[in-house]
Amino acid sequence: MKTFQFNFFSENDQQEFSPKSIPFHPDLVLFFGSRKLLSENSIVALIKSSFPKAILMGCSTSGEISGINVSDHSITLTAIQFDNTKIIYHEESIADFENGEEAGKALATKLASKDLRHVFVLSEGLHVNGTELVTGMRNNLPEGVNVTGGLAGDGADFNQTLIVSNSGTVKSNIITAIGFYGENIVIGYGSFGGWDSFGVERSVTRSKGNVVYEIDNTPALELYKSFLGEQAKDLPASGLLFPLNMRIATDSDPVVRTILAVDEEKQSLTFAGDIPEGSYVKLMKANSDRLIGGAEKAAEVSIGPLLQNKADLAILISCVGRKLVLKQLIEEEVEVVQDILGTQAAITGFYSYGEIAPFTKGTRCELHNQTMTITTFAEV
């Protein structure tokens, strides 16, 4: 596997960049960038015209990861040439389906075949129920095939997210996925958080899908605001600092849910994934050391399946909430990942509105919030 990376911070960078700088013909080119730059910049179209056979994929972000650096208002480009791995791309428009589960099913069905090894997905971040999307893909892929990926971001603005299409354009309201095929590709993954729960566990007494109306028979927004105090005026952005720990049943593994929107009239909270009626929730707060430790643990788990624990490529998808909490320490969670993966691995990725991955190998895929999720790739 060969990789090449380049970062665009201004229009001058694009003028100085030439596709001839890429020393091979890529099979895949990943773009992660700010919404503003992706919508204004023509770099995606330039790469498509220069390498028409390459598959293009990417999204808008809440921060771009390249190596051990975390940037805002940039575009990171990562070109990859595989030695002996086939990849196939499909995309679906959200408007063509009644819900996220049907869209996920359509993508999974198109990618499924006997030599499929893994699926990587990037989705619009505001108008897709991530739980439904994951369910649709998970239930329609061959046994043993898993999914990783994430939901696009838009800083902490929550206005609009964009997806890079293989057509060489940047679109809204689509979901894209790539299947990796063949015996030569080895893929690992890990997903960990590091947040601390506090307070009493409460019951969700009225909800529908990813919208919660009542917790302990109290209007959800009213109760949530009572915990946030002064920070309630900055919702939904301040909600990233106080996610919910959710268990569907008392003996189930917890997942984390982050607020995407609030409705003052209905006093409801909209989350990135489902919070079923009858589930149990607890408020969470950040511990910087534990967040960085969670990133380290995710890296350790992600290289477990790789021969000699050596990754050629790693895609990091971390939650925007972690970025807001860690602030000037944000690059530390990327640095600990490189310490585990090694400098030979090309590291790219972004800060998201939701992460898609199993916790570890052998567990089922879930939608997460507030985690560091890592997908590692190597060829044998």
N, C-alpha and C positions, 0 to 999 in steps of 0.2 A: 504494500500500500504506500502510495506517495501522497503527500499533503503540501499545500501552499497556503499561506495566510497573508492578508493585507487589510489594513484598517483605513477607513475614510473618515476624516474629521471635518473636511470642508470641500468646497467646490474645487479648490486648487489641487487637492489630493486626487480627485477624479481626473483632472486635466493631466496630471503627472503620471497617472497609472495607465499602463498599456496591457491589454490581454496577453501580449507576447511575453509579459513578465512571468506568466505561469509557465513553468518549464515542461509541461506535459499536457496532453489532452484529457481534461477531467471527465470522470463519469458522473460526479455529483458536485454541485456548488451550493454551499449553505450561506445565507445572508441573515444576519440579525442586526437590526438597527432601530433608531428612534422613528416614531411614526412620521414626524415632519420630514426627516431626511429621506426615508423610503418613498414617501409620496412625491417628493420633489426631484430626487436624484434619478438619473438615467442609467446607473451602473448595472442594474438588473437586465435591462434591454441590451446594453452593450455586451454583457457576457453571453447572453442568449444568441446574439447575432454572431459572436466570435466563435462560440462552441455550440452549434445547434444540436449536437447529439448529447450534450450534457443535460442531466436532470437538475433543475433549479428548485430550491426550496428554502423557506425562511419565514420571518415574521417581524412585526414591530415588537418592541420590548419596553421593559422598565429599567433597562440597563444592559449593556453589552459586555460579554466576557470574551477575552482573547488572551491566551496564555495566562499569566497571573494578574492581568490588568482588568479592571472594571471601569467602563466608560459610560458617559451619557452623551446623547446627541452625536452618535457616530454610527457607522455601518461596518460590521466585521464580515469579511469574505473568507471562506475556507473552501478551497478546491481540493477534491479527493479523486485519486485514480486507484481503482482496485486492481489487484493482480489477477484474481480469478473468482470474482463474485458478481453475480447478476443482480441488478436492482430494477424495480418496476415502480412507477409513480401513478397514483390516481388522485383525483380531487372531486369533491362534491360541493354543491351549493346548498347552503342551509335552507334556502327558500323552497327547495324541491322536496322537503321531508316534513312530516308532521312533528317530529321531535328528534333529539340528538341520537336516540337509540337506533332509529331507522337509518340515519346517516352513517352511523358507525357500522351497522350491519352491511350497508351497501359497499363501504370501503373494504371491509374484511372479506366479503364474498368475492370481490374482484381480485384481491391479492392472494387469496388462499390457493395453495397447490402443495403437492407432496414434498417439494424441496424448499418450501418457505421456512426460513430460520427465525425471522424477527420482523416486527413492524415498528416504524418510527412515525409518529403523527404530530402535526402542528395544526392547531385549530384557532379560529376566531375566538377572542377571549371574553366577550361581553354578552353575546346572544346565543350561546350554546350552553346547555346543561351538561357539564363535564361528566357527571355520574352516568347520565344516559349514554353519552358518547362512548365511554369506556365499556359499559355493559353491552352495547351493541357490537363492539369490536371483539370483546373477550368471548362472547357467546357464539361467535361465528368464525373463529379462527381454528385451524387444526390443533389437535391436542399437543401440548408442549411448546406451542408458539406463543410468545408474549408480546406486549406492547409497551413502549415507553414514548415520552414526548411531553407536550405541554400546551398551555393556552397562551396566546399572544398577549402582550402587555401594551400599556399606553402610559408610561411613567406612573404617577399617582393620580392621573387626571380622570380615568375611567370614561373617556369620551368616545373613542373609536380605536379599534385595532385593525391591523392590516396583515395580509398573508401574501407571501411571494408565490406566484403561480409558475409552473413549469412553462407556461406560454411566454414567459419573459415580461409579464406585467405584475403589478401589485394590486390586489383585490381586497374587498371587504366581504365578510359573511361567507367564507368558504372554509373547508377542512381539507387538508392535504395529508397524504400518507405515502410512505415508501416501504416496499417489501424487499428484504435482503434474502437472497437465494443461494443455495449451494453448500457443499461440505467444507469449503475453505474459510468461511467467515465464522469467527467466534465472537460472541457478544455477551457482555456482562452488564449488570445494573445493580444499583443500590439507592435507597431513599430513606433519609433520616431527618428528624427535626431538631429537637433540643429545647423545646419550649416547656415551661413549668405551668402545670394546672394549679388553680387556687380557688378557694370558696367551695360552696356546696354543689353537689351534682343536682341538676334540675331536669325535669321531664318536659319534653316538647309536647304540648297538649293540643296544638292545632297547627298543621302545616300542609303544604301541597307541593310536592317535588322539592325544589330548592328554595321555596319561599316559606318562611316561618312567621306565623301570625301570633301565636301565644306560647309562652313558656311558663309552666306552673300556673296556668289559667290567667296569666297577666299579659297584656299586649307586649309583644316581643321587643319592639323598638323602645317602649317606655322602660322596660326592665333593663335593656342593654344600656340605655343612656344613663340610668342611675349608677351604673358601674363606672362609666367613662368620666362623669363629672364635667369639668371644663372642656375636655377633649371631645365631648359629644357634638359641639358646634362644628367640628371639622369632618363629620361623617360624610361620605363613606370612607374617606382616606384614612382617618384615624382608627377605623375598625381594623386596619391591617396590623395595628400594634396589639390588638386584643382579640385574637381568633378564638374559636370554640373547639374544644376537644369533644368529639362525638362518638358514642357507642350505640350501635343499633340494638344490642341486647347486653345484659349484664356480663356475659361471658365472651363477648366479641372483641376483636382487636380495635382500638380506637383509631380514628382518623381525624384530621384537622380540617376545619372549614373556615374560610375567610369571607367577609362581607363584600359583595359587589355593589349593592345598591340598598337604599332605604326608601320607604314610602310613608311619608308623614301622615297622609290621610288614612291609610289602612293600618298604620302603626306596625308595619311588617319589615322584615329583613330578608334580602335576597342574597343567597350564597352561591359560590362557584359550583357547588355540588349539592346533591340531595341531603336533606335532613328529615328523615321520615317521622311521621307522627308516632309518638311513643318511644322515641329514642331518648338517650340521656346526654346532656351537654354540661360542660364545665368551662368557665372562662380560663384563658391562658395569658401568660405574660412572658416577656423575653428574659433570657439569661445569656449574655454575650458569649461567655466561655462555653456554655452548653451548645449554643448555635454553631460555633466553630467546631466543637467536638462532634456534632452531628454530621457536618460536612466531611470531616476526617473519616468517620465511621462509614458513610456512604461510599467513599473512595475505596476503603479497604474491602468492602463487600463486592464492589463492582469489578474488581480485578481477580476475584476468586476463581471464576471459570476460565480465565485466560491462561494459556500455556506460559510458564515462567513468569506469570503475573506482569506481563508487558503489554501495554496498550499502545496501538498506533494512533488512535483517535479517541477523544473523549468529548461528549456533548454534555455540558452542565446546564441544568435548568433549576434555578433557585427562585424562591418566592420574593416578590417585591416587598413584602412585609419584613423579611429578613434584612433586606437592604436598608429600609427605613430605620430599623432598630440598630444595626451595626454601624451605620454612618461611616465615619473615617476608618473603622476597622474592617470594612467590607472586603477589602482585598485579602485579608487574612484567611477568610474561608476558602478563597480560591488558592491561596498559597499552600494551605495544608493539603489540598487535593493534589497539587503538583508534587508535593513532597512524597505522597504515596504512589502516584502514578509514574513518576519519573519524567525527566526533561525530554525523553524521546517522544512522548505523546503530544500530538497537536491538540490543544485545548481550546474549545469554542463553546458558546452558549449564551444564555440570556436570563434576565430576571422576568418572572412571568406572573400571570393571574391564576395559575394552577399547574400542578405537575402530575404527570401520568407515569406510573411505574408500579411494579410489585415492590414490597418492602425489600425482599431478598429473593434469590433464586428458589423456585419451588412454591412460592406463594402467588396468589392471583393478583392481577393488575387492579389498581385502585386509582381514583382521583385523589390527589393530596393538595393541601395548601400548607405553606410555611415550611416546606422541606427543601433540602438540597437533594436533587435527583441527578444521578450520573449514569450515562450509558457509555460503555467502553467497547471499542472495536479492535480486533486484530485478525490478521489472515495467517493461515498456516499452509 
